């Protein structure tokens, strides 16, 4: 099994590997170390998404109205309102986890929030490894002066897309390179309370940029034009 195929399998999912791929990794110390690093990164991502909620939170919230002076009708109504609020919060959290929107910008924001550890990655991605990932998109990275700190394939609303984080003026900017054909609606500009973003087209592909500082987007776009080249 050639090294290029092994690296592609590792970056796609370092946990789910065929016996043939595992044998090739175990025979190469560099590939073994790469898998270890990717597994650690996956563990950090999973840990960052854990939200510890006390098991008795609902009971404690429902008990709050009963601690007030006894009245004829208000406590019962308050308890009902608290229960309804809890249900609405649970529904809102579920909707956030399963986005129903089909716009590029909304999917990009949801994905950035889903992988917060990617923004904190600081180890530069090797240029050869980066080009292994880009090869599946028929592209190459030609600007070695730009620091890429995160590079993984991810599922972008069911699409296998490339998720990159680059450093611009010392701050992280997220890039998503989408496949040539997809059904998501365009989002030239989008934002929420924390992030701003924009999408542009290169060689018939949508590329989405997301940053916390809007001033970084024009610089990131110029950097992108100088860094990535599509071969077809």
Buried (B, 14 or more C-beta within 10 A) or exposed (E): EEEEEBBBBBBBEBEEBEEEBEEBBEEEEEBEEBBEEBEEBBEBBEEEEEEEEEEEEBEEBBEEBEEEEEEEEEBEEBBEEBEEEBEEEEEEEEEEEEBEBEBBBBBBBBBBEBBEBBBEBEEBBEBEBBBBBBBBBEBBBEBEEBBBBBBBBBEBBEBEBBBBBBBBEEBBBBBBBBBEEBEBEEBEEBEEEEBBBBBBEBBEBBBBBBBBEEEBBEBBBEBBEEBBBBEE
